[in-house]
Amino acid sequence: MRKIKMTRANKSILLKALGDYYYRQRAMNTGWRETGYLILKVDSLSASKKAAFTSEEVYLARNAVNQLRNKKIKQGQYTDATDDMLLKLF
């Protein structure tokens, strides 16, 4: 178990990243249930508190946030909030 302090901005970025990742997995019909459960878990968390994540959840979240970061870089958008969330997952 790993504890990560979630701010409102971190929670928002993580949900956005997981949502995109979830829809991509649904389209390919691979491993979308785990992502769906993680989305529900993150959504139920209260902001500005520490949340406990398993190593599998951290791995999944890290991949999702990294893909969101790559997408934002490609579009020429700022990645400050995404970078902050990604650093918390390492």
C-alpha positions as CSV (number, residue, x, y, z in Angstrom):
1,M,0.0,0.0,0.0
2,R,1.2,3.5,-0.9
3,K,-0.3,6.7,0.6
4,I,-0.6,9.7,-1.7
5,K,-1.9,13.1,-0.6
6,M,-4.6,14.1,-3.1
7,T,-5.5,17.8,-3.7
8,R,-8.5,18.8,-5.6
9,A,-6.4,19.5,-8.7
10,N,-4.7,16.1,-8.4
11,K,-8.0,14.3,-8.1
12,S,-9.3,16.1,-11.2
13,I,-6.3,15.3,-13.3
14,L,-6.3,11.7,-12.2
15,L,-10.0,11.3,-13.0
16,K,-9.4,12.9,-16.4
17,A,-6.5,10.6,-17.2
18,L,-8.2,7.5,-16.0
19,G,-11.4,8.4,-18.0
20,D,-9.4,8.7,-21.2
21,Y,-7.5,5.5,-20.4
22,Y,-10.8,3.7,-19.6
23,Y,-12.5,4.6,-22.9
24,R,-9.4,3.5,-24.8
25,Q,-9.4,0.1,-23.0
26,R,-13.1,-0.3,-23.6
27,A,-12.6,0.2,-27.3
28,M,-10.0,-2.5,-27.4
29,N,-11.9,-4.6,-24.8
30,T,-8.9,-5.2,-22.6
31,G,-8.6,-4.7,-18.8
32,W,-11.2,-2.0,-18.5
33,R,-12.8,-3.3,-15.3
34,E,-9.7,-2.6,-13.1
35,T,-9.6,1.0,-14.5
36,G,-13.4,1.4,-13.8
37,Y,-12.9,0.3,-10.2
38,L,-10.0,2.7,-9.8
39,I,-12.1,5.6,-11.2
40,L,-14.9,4.8,-8.7
41,K,-12.3,4.7,-5.8
42,V,-10.7,8.0,-6.8
43,D,-14.1,9.6,-7.2
44,S,-15.2,8.6,-3.7
45,L,-12.0,10.0,-2.1
46,S,-12.2,13.4,-0.4
47,A,-9.8,16.0,-1.6
48,S,-6.9,17.1,0.6
49,K,-6.6,13.8,2.4
50,K,-4.1,10.9,2.0
51,A,-5.3,8.0,-0.1
52,A,-4.0,4.4,0.0
53,F,-3.3,2.8,-3.4
54,T,-1.9,-0.7,-4.2
55,S,1.1,-1.1,-6.4
56,E,-1.2,-2.2,-9.3
57,E,-3.4,0.9,-8.9
58,V,-0.3,3.1,-8.8
59,Y,1.0,1.4,-12.0
60,L,-2.3,1.9,-13.7
61,A,-2.7,5.5,-12.6
62,R,0.9,6.3,-13.7
63,N,0.3,4.9,-17.2
64,A,-2.9,6.9,-17.5
65,V,-1.4,10.2,-16.3
66,N,1.6,9.7,-18.5
67,Q,-0.6,9.2,-21.6
68,L,-2.5,12.3,-20.7
69,R,0.7,14.2,-20.3
70,N,1.9,13.0,-23.7
71,K,-1.4,14.1,-25.3
72,K,-1.2,17.6,-23.7
73,I,2.4,18.0,-25.0
74,K,1.3,17.0,-28.5
75,Q,-1.4,19.6,-28.3
76,G,0.9,22.3,-27.0
77,Q,-0.9,22.7,-23.7
78,Y,0.6,23.2,-20.3
79,T,1.4,20.1,-18.3
80,D,2.1,21.6,-14.8
81,A,-0.8,19.9,-13.0
82,T,-0.3,16.7,-14.8
83,D,3.5,16.7,-14.0
84,D,2.6,17.3,-10.3
85,M,0.3,14.3,-10.2
86,L,2.8,12.1,-12.1
87,L,5.6,13.0,-9.6
88,K,3.3,11.9,-6.7
89,L,2.9,8.5,-8.4
90,F,6.7,7.8,-8.5
